[in-house]
């Protein structure tokens, strides 16, 4: 195999083709962080991509163990106990542009939505006092640069960047029986926060053999005082302004790829995400803001998001092949360790993904792919949170469920 084709494989970005396999990870991860565009060899490159993910998690054997705040909303008989569809489909976009500055510097600016969640079991199930609908959204604006120098047969890069992040969301659940309320008895928590993070890393490349190894650290993002409100207008007419404190997690990712035979590339990655820092996200009345810290069950405490996450690990490996000067493809296998410790349905996920890259001209590259994965079974119930018991409102089980995804991207080079 000649050097040109090996270099084309390196530039084709088999990692990007395989990203679809990690589209549904643990914690609040969706698109996560991705700086692969920074390595594109063209002087100027723009890319637009998107992944549509369809998780199909179903809850069964639902038991309301705390009926004091209402049993379903369909009447005294309550709602479903089996066949409750929990998850919603979602779309994860990414836009980026990379510019080469001289022989040694590359810079990239990108927009992504790294974090998110959307569960919507609705009001017709026996766990309405735990969740009717929860949604978290994020927006991330980043600038990343690298400086490269010749070392041995390849090039060594030093990578650094900053990003600004906005996170918002809500949770709706039953907090009081409808007959004892001025409305339907539901309570709504709304929240929003923002912060700044940074990244640092290094990479080594030998284009002649399509070798690239990279190690990148992304810092935590302190969201400062998360602001919002607890809307109890359907319970007693109150709306309580609240605040809280939380950081989005730090992460470390190592990636490696290399040519292994004429037209063939092997690649893999391992990523750690510090989801264990999201335990009990407390919200307190703004009356104590600036006077006392907001702590779980402390002064001014109003409510909390009980997550009790553990750290996330994602391991992925695959094979890429360049069929000719226009077509490349890749397949990948990914394992994502679930982050739940008993309060959620984010168990281990195994995903098989595949993608293809079509280059009709040297200036345009189209990518598309799909994936299918298995979300493993588990159960949810009360868990000790270090102070008292979380999740003491409902129990349920879930089996092995499927997640599927579709992805596409367009890259233009100058």
C-alpha positions as semicolon CSV with decimal commas, in nm:
position;residue;x (nm);y (nm);z (nm)
1;X;0,000;0,000;0,000
2;X;0,145;0,338;-0,093
3;X;0,197;0,628;0,146
4;X;-0,077;0,836;-0,015
5;X;-0,347;0,587;0,074
6;X;-0,221;0,548;0,430
7;X;-0,227;0,925;0,474
8;X;-0,579;0,931;0,331
9;X;-0,689;0,676;0,588
10;X;-0,546;0,891;0,865
11;X;-0,725;1,198;0,730
12;X;-1,052;1,008;0,674
13;X;-1,111;1,011;1,050
14;X;-1,219;0,657;1,127
15;X;-1,259;0,773;1,487
16;X;-1,529;1,009;1,367
17;X;-1,697;0,730;1,174
18;X;-1,701;0,526;1,492
19;X;-1,829;0,799;1,724
20;X;-2,182;0,680;1,664
21;X;-2,100;0,379;1,879
22;X;-2,059;0,602;2,186
23;X;-2,366;0,818;2,119
24;X;-2,561;0,679;2,417
25;X;-2,328;0,675;2,716
26;X;-2,381;0,693;3,092
27;X;-2,440;0,990;3,317
28;X;-2,571;1,288;3,124
29;X;-2,343;1,226;2,826
30;X;-2,464;1,272;2,470
31;X;-2,209;1,400;2,219
32;X;-1,937;1,447;2,479
33;X;-1,621;1,628;2,372
34;X;-1,454;1,562;2,036
35;X;-1,153;1,741;1,882
36;X;-1,082;1,503;1,590
37;X;-1,136;1,786;1,341
38;X;-0,823;1,955;1,476
39;X;-0,612;1,681;1,313
40;X;-0,749;1,726;0,960
41;X;-0,449;1,786;0,728
42;X;-0,621;2,047;0,508
43;X;-0,545;2,416;0,556
44;X;-0,911;2,503;0,621
45;X;-1,184;2,248;0,699
46;X;-1,547;2,295;0,800
47;X;-1,773;2,017;0,926
48;X;-2,140;1,980;1,015
49;X;-2,255;1,654;1,175
50;X;-2,547;1,511;1,365
51;X;-2,646;1,190;1,540
52;X;-3,006;1,083;1,605
53;X;-3,032;0,835;1,893
54;X;-3,334;0,614;1,970
55;X;-3,312;0,447;2,313
56;X;-3,603;0,215;2,393
57;X;-3,602;0,161;2,769
58;X;-3,918;0,001;2,914
59;X;-4,007;-0,020;3,285
60;X;-4,196;-0,308;3,447
61;X;-4,314;-0,427;3,788
62;X;-4,367;-0,069;3,905
63;X;-4,465;-0,033;4,272
64;X;-4,552;0,299;4,436
65;X;-4,404;0,261;4,783
66;X;-4,500;0,612;4,898
67;X;-4,863;0,682;4,801
68;X;-4,879;0,992;5,023
69;X;-4,802;1,217;4,725
70;X;-5,051;1,060;4,484
71;X;-5,096;0,731;4,299
72;X;-5,083;0,801;3,928
73;X;-5,313;1,063;3,778
74;X;-5,567;0,841;3,604
75;X;-5,784;0,792;3,909
76;X;-5,785;0,597;4,232
77;X;-5,664;0,287;4,050
78;X;-5,336;0,450;3,949
79;X;-5,154;0,410;3,619
80;X;-4,943;0,149;3,439
81;X;-4,724;-0,095;3,625
82;X;-4,578;-0,264;3,316
83;X;-4,473;-0,156;2,968
84;X;-4,387;0,202;3,068
85;X;-4,177;0,365;2,794
86;X;-3,925;0,587;2,975
87;X;-3,682;0,728;2,717
88;X;-3,717;0,987;2,440
89;X;-3,527;1,004;2,111
90;X;-3,276;1,286;2,080
91;X;-3,054;1,462;1,826
92;X;-2,692;1,555;1,896
93;X;-2,543;1,817;1,655
94;X;-2,188;1,939;1,608
95;X;-2,046;2,223;1,398
96;X;-1,679;2,306;1,363
97;X;-1,414;2,479;1,159
98;X;-1,041;2,416;1,164
99;X;-0,774;2,652;1,029
100;X;-0,405;2,584;0,979
101;X;-0,183;2,880;1,070
102;X;0,159;2,841;0,912
103;X;0,339;2,508;0,939
104;X;0,307;2,449;1,309
105;X;-0,026;2,577;1,445
106;X;-0,380;2,446;1,396
107;X;-0,687;2,600;1,560
108;X;-1,046;2,482;1,577
109;X;-1,371;2,644;1,688
110;X;-1,677;2,427;1,744
111;X;-2,029;2,411;1,882
112;X;-2,171;2,096;2,041
113;X;-2,426;1,971;2,292
114;X;-2,217;1,740;2,512
115;X;-2,463;1,673;2,795
116;X;-2,831;1,596;2,806
117;X;-3,110;1,368;2,919
118;X;-3,478;1,325;2,844
119;X;-3,699;1,077;3,025
120;X;-4,073;1,100;2,977
121;X;-4,268;0,813;3,133
122;X;-4,570;1,046;3,153
123;X;-4,848;1,078;3,405
124;X;-5,012;0,740;3,342
125;X;-4,782;0,515;3,547
126;X;-4,746;0,423;3,912
127;X;-4,419;0,613;3,951
128;X;-4,548;0,965;3,891
129;X;-4,424;1,071;4,236
130;X;-4,073;0,987;4,111
131;X;-4,087;1,131;3,758
132;X;-4,336;1,249;3,498
133;X;-4,081;1,416;3,272
134;X;-3,716;1,519;3,314
135;X;-3,510;1,703;3,055
136;X;-3,155;1,841;3,061
137;X;-2,999;2,036;2,770
138;X;-2,654;2,184;2,714
139;X;-2,468;2,405;2,470
140;X;-2,088;2,417;2,442
141;X;-1,877;2,674;2,256
142;X;-1,509;2,582;2,231
143;X;-1,178;2,702;2,086
144;X;-0,886;2,458;2,072
145;X;-0,537;2,499;1,923
146;X;-0,231;2,280;1,884
147;X;0,136;2,340;1,817
148;X;0,322;2,065;1,629
149;X;0,691;1,996;1,577
150;X;0,893;1,726;1,406
151;X;1,007;1,452;1,641
152;X;1,164;1,138;1,498
153;X;0,962;1,003;1,206
154;X;0,649;1,196;1,301
155;X;0,510;1,506;1,464
156;X;0,444;1,582;1,829
157;X;0,151;1,812;1,916
158;X;0,076;2,011;2,227
159;X;-0,298;2,082;2,261
160;X;-0,484;2,343;2,464
161;X;-0,824;2,507;2,462
162;X;-1,114;2,666;2,649
163;X;-1,490;2,621;2,633
164;X;-1,799;2,799;2,761
165;X;-2,093;2,583;2,861
166;X;-2,461;2,644;2,934
167;X;-2,679;2,382;3,105
168;X;-3,054;2,404;3,164
169;X;-3,343;2,173;3,237
170;X;-3,650;2,078;3,437
171;X;-3,810;1,794;3,631
172;X;-4,185;1,743;3,668
173;X;-4,331;1,497;3,919
174;X;-4,629;1,440;4,147
175;X;-4,565;1,597;4,489
176;X;-4,914;1,589;4,644
177;X;-5,244;1,409;4,580
178;X;-5,465;1,597;4,336
179;X;-5,762;1,588;4,576
180;X;-5,551;1,768;4,840
181;X;-5,422;2,037;4,602
182;X;-5,561;2,343;4,431
183;X;-5,454;2,188;4,098
184;X;-5,329;1,852;3,977
185;X;-5,067;1,817;4,252
186;X;-4,758;1,831;4,030
187;X;-4,439;2,019;4,113
188;X;-4,191;2,154;3,858
189;X;-3,821;2,220;3,918
190;X;-3,660;2,449;3,657
191;X;-3,287;2,527;3,653
192;X;-3,011;2,694;3,450
193;X;-2,638;2,752;3,494
194;X;-2,320;2,821;3,298
195;X;-1,944;2,806;3,336
196;X;-1,605;2,788;3,169
197;X;-1,373;2,490;3,129
198;X;-1,040;2,415;2,969
199;X;-0,855;2,129;2,802
200;X;-0,495;2,024;2,763
201;X;-0,340;1,732;2,580
202;X;-0,077;1,591;2,352
203;X;-0,065;1,378;2,038
204;X;0,192;1,203;1,823
205;X;0,141;1,126;1,454
206;X;0,332;0,940;1,184
207;X;0,121;1,001;0,870
208;X;0,315;0,752;0,656
209;X;0,177;0,462;0,861
210;X;-0,150;0,634;0,963
211;X;-0,039;0,633;1,327
212;X;-0,195;0,873;1,575
213;X;-0,194;0,856;1,953
214;X;-0,361;1,129;2,158
215;X;-0,429;1,196;2,525
216;X;-0,664;1,482;2,621
217;X;-0,786;1,606;2,958
218;X;-1,106;1,816;2,982
219;X;-1,157;2,006;3,305
220;X;-1,471;2,016;3,515
221;X;-1,707;2,307;3,449
222;X;-1,820;2,487;3,763
223;X;-2,174;2,608;3,689
224;X;-2,154;2,853;3,979
225;X;-2,488;2,935;4,139
226;X;-2,742;2,738;3,939
227;X;-3,061;2,942;3,948
228;X;-3,421;2,838;3,896
229;X;-3,750;2,788;4,071
230;X;-3,973;2,523;4,223
231;X;-4,319;2,580;4,081
232;X;-4,586;2,452;4,323
233;X;-4,869;2,649;4,166
234;X;-5,056;2,321;4,108
235;X;-5,020;2,227;4,476
236;X;-5,058;2,534;4,696
237;X;-5,007;2,828;4,459
238;X;-4,645;2,890;4,557
239;X;-4,346;2,954;4,328
240;X;-4,016;2,933;4,521
241;X;-3,699;3,086;4,366
242;X;-3,407;2,848;4,433
243;X;-3,032;2,816;4,377
244;X;-2,779;2,534;4,390
245;X;-2,418;2,448;4,313
246;X;-2,282;2,181;4,080
247;X;-1,999;2,117;3,834
248;X;-2,015;1,918;3,513
249;X;-1,755;1,639;3,514
250;X;-1,390;1,633;3,417
251;X;-1,278;1,365;3,171
252;X;-0,968;1,201;3,023
253;X;-0,960;1,026;2,686
254;X;-0,683;0,826;2,515
255;X;-0,711;0,737;2,146
256;X;-0,485;0,525;1,927
257;X;-0,498;0,430;1,560
258;X;-0,249;0,278;1,318
259;X;-0,227;0,122;0,974
260;X;-0,198;-0,256;1,009
261;X;-0,204;-0,381;0,646
262;X;-0,251;-0,238;0,295
263;X;-0,574;-0,036;0,312
264;X;-0,651;-0,134;0,672
265;X;-0,655;0,067;0,995
266;X;-0,708;-0,043;1,356
267;X;-0,825;0,205;1,618
268;X;-0,936;0,217;1,978
269;X;-1,005;0,449;2,269
270;X;-1,063;0,452;2,641
271;X;-1,237;0,735;2,826
272;X;-1,298;0,812;3,192
273;X;-1,566;1,063;3,299
274;X;-1,594;1,181;3,659
275;X;-1,970;1,129;3,691
276;X;-1,934;1,032;4,059
277;X;-1,922;1,403;4,146
278;X;-2,297;1,417;4,067
279;X;-2,449;1,270;4,382
280;X;-2,714;1,485;4,552
281;X;-2,772;1,810;4,361
282;X;-2,943;2,027;4,623
283;X;-3,157;2,337;4,570
284;X;-3,231;2,591;4,844
285;X;-3,442;2,903;4,880
286;X;-3,274;3,214;4,739
287;X;-3,351;3,383;5,068
288;X;-3,028;3,229;5,204
289;X;-2,819;3,287;4,889
290;X;-2,499;3,473;4,980
291;X;-2,565;3,405;5,349
292;X;-2,545;3,027;5,385
293;X;-2,429;2,750;5,150
294;X;-2,694;2,525;4,999
295;X;-2,660;2,179;5,150
296;X;-2,873;1,866;5,141
297;X;-3,141;1,888;5,413
298;X;-2,966;2,202;5,546
299;X;-3,111;2,552;5,614
300;X;-3,334;2,670;5,332
301;X;-3,332;2,329;5,159
302;X;-3,625;2,287;4,918
303;X;-3,554;1,984;4,696
304;X;-3,279;1,785;4,527
305;X;-3,193;1,581;4,221
306;X;-3,078;1,248;4,366
307;X;-2,841;1,089;4,113
308;X;-2,576;0,895;4,311
309;X;-2,373;0,837;3,993
310;X;-2,050;0,640;3,977
311;X;-1,765;0,716;3,735
312;X;-1,817;0,634;3,370
313;X;-1,578;0,428;3,157
314;X;-1,609;0,385;2,781
315;X;-1,390;0,144;2,583
316;X;-1,410;0,122;2,205
317;X;-1,221;-0,057;1,930
318;X;-1,264;-0,111;1,558
319;X;-1,130;-0,162;1,210
320;X;-1,132;0,077;0,915
321;X;-1,070;0,002;0,547
322;X;-1,014;0,224;0,244
323;X;-1,172;0,050;-0,055
324;X;-1,059;0,303;-0,315
325;X;-0,985;0,674;-0,346
326;X;-1,352;0,759;-0,282
327;X;-1,484;0,506;-0,031
328;X;-1,374;0,418;0,325
329;X;-1,558;0,233;0,598
330;X;-1,530;0,136;0,963
331;X;-1,691;-0,095;1,217
332;X;-1,661;-0,064;1,592
333;X;-1,754;-0,234;1,917
334;X;-1,810;-0,019;2,226
335;X;-1,865;-0,098;2,593
336;X;-1,992;0,177;2,822
337;X;-2,002;0,110;3,194
338;X;-2,330;0,220;3,342
339;X;-2,321;0,506;3,592
340;X;-2,629;0,415;3,796
341;X;-2,594;0,283;4,150
342;X;-2,961;0,191;4,182
343;X;-3,157;0,511;4,123
344;X;-3,168;0,507;3,742
345;X;-3,170;0,293;3,430
346;X;-2,820;0,378;3,303
347;X;-2,669;0,030;3,315
348;X;-2,389;-0,111;3,096
349;X;-2,437;-0,067;2,722
350;X;-2,280;-0,270;2,440
351;X;-2,294;-0,112;2,094
352;X;-2,194;-0,222;1,743
353;X;-2,156;0,064;1,496
354;X;-2,064;0,101;1,132
355;X;-1,998;0,395;0,906
356;X;-1,887;0,484;0,555
357;X;-1,702;0,782;0,411
358;X;-1,756;0,896;0,052
359;X;-1,519;1,152;-0,104
360;X;-1,658;1,265;-0,442
361;X;-1,378;1,522;-0,473
362;X;-1,071;1,623;-0,278
363;X;-1,267;1,910;-0,124
364;X;-1,581;1,729;-0,003
365;X;-1,630;1,430;0,227
366;X;-1,965;1,276;0,325
367;X;-2,003;1,036;0,617
368;X;-2,298;0,831;0,729
369;X;-2,351;0,537;0,961
370;X;-2,567;0,350;1,205
371;X;-2,546;0,158;1,530
372;X;-2,740;-0,088;1,740
373;X;-2,679;-0,150;2,106
374;X;-2,796;-0,347;2,406
375;X;-2,881;-0,161;2,728
376;X;-2,851;-0,422;3,002
377;X;-3,117;-0,502;3,262
378;X;-3,148;-0,386;3,620
379;X;-3,375;-0,255;3,894
380;X;-3,443;0,072;4,076
381;X;-3,532;0,118;4,440
382;X;-3,434;0,291;4,765
383;X;-3,061;0,358;4,813
384;X;-2,870;0,501;5,109
385;X;-2,717;0,835;5,006
386;X;-2,486;0,888;5,302
387;X;-2,744;1,088;5,499
388;X;-3,076;0,912;5,453
389;X;-3,260;0,717;5,185
390;X;-3,303;0,831;4,823
391;X;-3,551;0,675;4,582
392;X;-3,796;0,578;4,856
393;X;-4,099;0,658;4,642
394;X;-4,101;0,382;4,376
395;X;-3,944;0,054;4,270
396;X;-3,935;-0,105;3,925
397;X;-3,736;-0,336;3,702
398;X;-3,625;-0,327;3,338
399;X;-3,493;-0,587;3,098
400;X;-3,232;-0,586;2,823
401;X;-3,345;-0,309;2,585
402;X;-3,226;-0,185;2,247
403;X;-3,079;0,150;2,147
404;X;-3,029;0,244;1,781
405;X;-2,872;0,547;1,617
406;X;-2,815;0,712;1,281
407;X;-2,545;0,966;1,197
408;X;-2,435;1,181;0,906
409;X;-2,182;1,457;0,843
410;X;-2,051;1,682;0,568
411;X;-1,692;1,802;0,561
412;X;-1,567;2,071;0,319
413;X;-1,193;2,139;0,273
414;X;-1,006;2,426;0,118
